Structures are given as C-alpha cells and as structure tokens.
Amino acid sequence: MVAKKNIYVNGIDQVPVPLRQIEIVERKGIGHPDSVADGVAETVSEALCAMYKDKVGHVLHHNTDQTEVVAGISAPAFGGGEIIKPVYVLMDGRATTYIEKDGKTESLPVESTALKGVRNYLKKTYPHLDIDSDIILDTKLGMGSDDLTGVYKASNYLSNDTSFGVGFAPFSVTDQLTLKTEEYINGVMKKAIPAAGQDVKVMCSRVGKDITMTVCCAMVDKFVDDAQAYQSIIEEMKGLVVENGNKIIDKYGAGENLKLDLNTGDDYERGVYYLTVTGLSQEMGDDGSVGRGNRCNGLITPFRPMSMEATSGKNPITHVGKIYNVLSTIIAQDVAKKVKADAEIHVRLLSQIGHTISDPLNANIDIINTGVTDSPKLNKWKDEAYEIAADWLDNIDKVSEKIINGKIRTF
C-alpha cells in the first residue's frame, strides 16, 4: 500500500472538450523560432547532464531555460538566395561551473559542453542551416545561487521552486491531427517535397464535425525554380497533407470533415511567396524565446488547462516547473486508460520550494464527463487514479531518468 499523500480526485460533471461545439489546437513545428529556442535550451540541459554524470557521477544544478533567438536578415530568391546577416542565439541561464574536490576548486567545461551539444543538434535538425555562417552561438551560463544549488545536497531532492505542473489526457482527434500533421510534414513528406522547410505551424479549428486546418510552411528557395514551380509544390503538398490528415481522422476520429488552407499569407498576384534560404523564418524577421510555444505535450491547447512554465532547459532533478509538467501529463495518460474513452482527465501538481518533490503540497486529478458524478464506477476510478498518482510520485526519479535520456518530449 502506498503512503498517504496530498492527492485529491474529483468527478466533474461537465462536457469534455472533444465533445463540445468548438475546439482550437496549435503546434509550432521544430523549425519555428520558439521551438528552435526550446530545442537549444533542452539540448544544453541534456549535454550538461551527461557532462556532470561523467565528471562528478551525478547531475548538478542548472537551469538553461532562457535561450533567445534573434532573427537575422536574408534575401531569398527562386533558385536560391543568401543570408545577409546571421541569426544570433544567446544561451543564458545558471549552471554549476565548478566543484570543490580534495580541498581544491575544479572548473567544469560548462560553456564548451553547451556549444558542442547545440552545434550537433542544429546540424542534425536543420539540414539547410549552415552552422559556420548562418548562425552565431553565444553562451552566458553563470553559477547558480546557494539556495537553489543547495537543494541538490539533500539525500531526497527538494523542489527548487514553488510552482505547479498541468497535464491532460487523452488527446482528441483535433489534438492528434495537429501534432501528427506537423510531424508528417517534418518527417516522411520531406522525401516527396524537399522544398518544404522545417518552420511549420499547424492550427486546427474544429466546429462540430468540421475541422479547418491552417498550415504555414516555409519553403526552401533552392528547390523552387520559379513562381509556377512554387504554386505547383503548394498544390502537391495540399494533396499529401489532406490525404495524411484523413488517415489520422480515420484512426482517431468519428467522421470529421477536413479542410486545409496552406500558406494563406501568399499573394500570387503581388508576387508574395513564403520563400526562405534555410527553411526557417528566423533568418528574416522572426525572433524566438523558450517557453513561448508548445507545452511539454507538444501542443498549445487554449481549451485545456496549461501551465505558463517553460519546460525545456530546466534541470530534470529538482525543478518542478519541468518535472511536474511532464509527470502530470504521464499521470493523466495513465488514468485515462482506466476510465471510459470519452472522459477527460486533468492533473495539477503543486510544489513548495525546499520541500521533497515526491510529496507535493497537493495533487489534483479531475475526471470529467457528462453525468460522471452519477456513475457507479466513479469511486473505483478515484481509487485507481489515486494509486496511479501515488505510485508515480514514489518513483519520481524514473521521470527524471526519462528526461535525462531524451525519452520525454518537452516541446
């Protein structure tokens, strides 16, 4: 039997979002400036975790969730343009820069580790970005304060913030369509349409059974010969995205109708086309910041509960702004598997700075569905939800391990 914890489970008699008339879901793709910032910040954290484990044997305090992407200037053109001014990326935050060992101070290679990790990430993720000339990487990682680094000295890790995490499950067809469309465009579709860049944004609006999907995708100019070729590529991409979208609806939906609008900012009569040199809008006019885009489930969901905390870049050992957002999502997913398919699960975890992260101030789980309070199964669901949450909290180190090993999405 798990130890008694501050876990509260409620049945909420309410229509779940997927069954309501209106739903809006957004995803900023891996090449969106905010996602670039998230990816860089999380890469710095992962690289530091590996370095700390190698040098010291365990992860040390760090928070690198302040990355800023400052747009450059480009001159895209059919057949291939050029970068005029490179993008500037500032990786700032706190990290443990030295340790005391055998009575001596030993410096740790924090900034060089961060730079190496980020360069590898950018090369792997953004194939049309020239790391040597299209981007400037700068690091400003200073030592953390004693009150935050001190929580690492306890045998049972303590929260380094008073904050909360939020998660929900299961995904609706609108959620699935939004997430998997971006993954499709930035995945297998590239083989058919190499002109499609990495900066993709997907916005889905569902009204009843009708889903309008708006996709904005940067096009790589060297793969587009002229205006006619651009228009032809757009039409081909529309066909592929709609075909893939209908497959998603067939798998997760209930007969929804899909309408796609692609690159609606284009104006062929005025010669306005979404062309880029690198496939990234950061090359010209768009800045990015950590935490301004997707939540840790990969989506922006204004009809669901969300935390404003940036998940990417925070340390995976004591920062509940990261751990609780990830954990609340995991708990919601596990609870959703135990209750009826059309119920909606919301999880909120609240911490106190300096208190054990495995023992939150309170953990709230809402089981939401029409008439759920009258269901004879509600007490059973409450008990199961309590057990799931308590078990995960007792094994919260497994969440940290998943994050450190790159097995958890943070944006």
NORMOPE-V152833 format. One line per field, one symbol per residue. ss: DSSP state (a for helix, b for strand, c for the rest). psi: psi as a letter, one per 40 degrees, with the letter a starting at -180 (. if undefined). Layout:
BEGIN
ss = ???
psi = ???
END
This chain:
BEGIN
ss = ccccccbbbbbbbcccaaaccbbbbbbbccccaaaaaaaaaaaaaaaaaaaaaaaccccccbbccccbbbccbbbccccccbbbbcbbbbbbbbbccbbbbccbbbbccaaaaaaaaaaaaaaaacccccccccbbbbbbbbcccaaaaaaaaccccbcccccbbbbbbcccaaaaaaaaaaaaacccaaaacccbbbbbbbbbbbbccbbbbbbbbbbbaaacccaaaaaaaaaaaaaaaaaaaaaaaaaaccccbbbbbbccccbaaacbccbbccccaaaccccbbccccccccccbcccccccccccccbcccccaaaaaaaaaaaaaaaaaaacccccbbbbbbbcccccbcccccbbbbbbbbccaaacccaaaaaaaaaaaaaaaaaccaaaaaaaaccccccc
psi = hiihighhhihhgihideeidihhiihhideiddddddddddddddddddddddddeihihihfffhhhhiahigiihehaihdhiihhhgiaiiheiihhfeihhiigddddddddddddddddgdehhddeeihhihghiiiidddddeeeidhhiheihiiiiiiiiiidddddddddddddebdddddgeehaeghhhhhhhhbehhhhhhhhhhhdeehdadddddddddddddddddddddddddeaffihhhhhhfeeigddefhigiideeheeegehiiiheebiaeeeihgeeihiiehhdhdiiedehddddddddddddddddddeiideihhhhhhhihheihdegidihhhhhhihedeeheeddddddddddddddddefdddddddddefehhe.
END
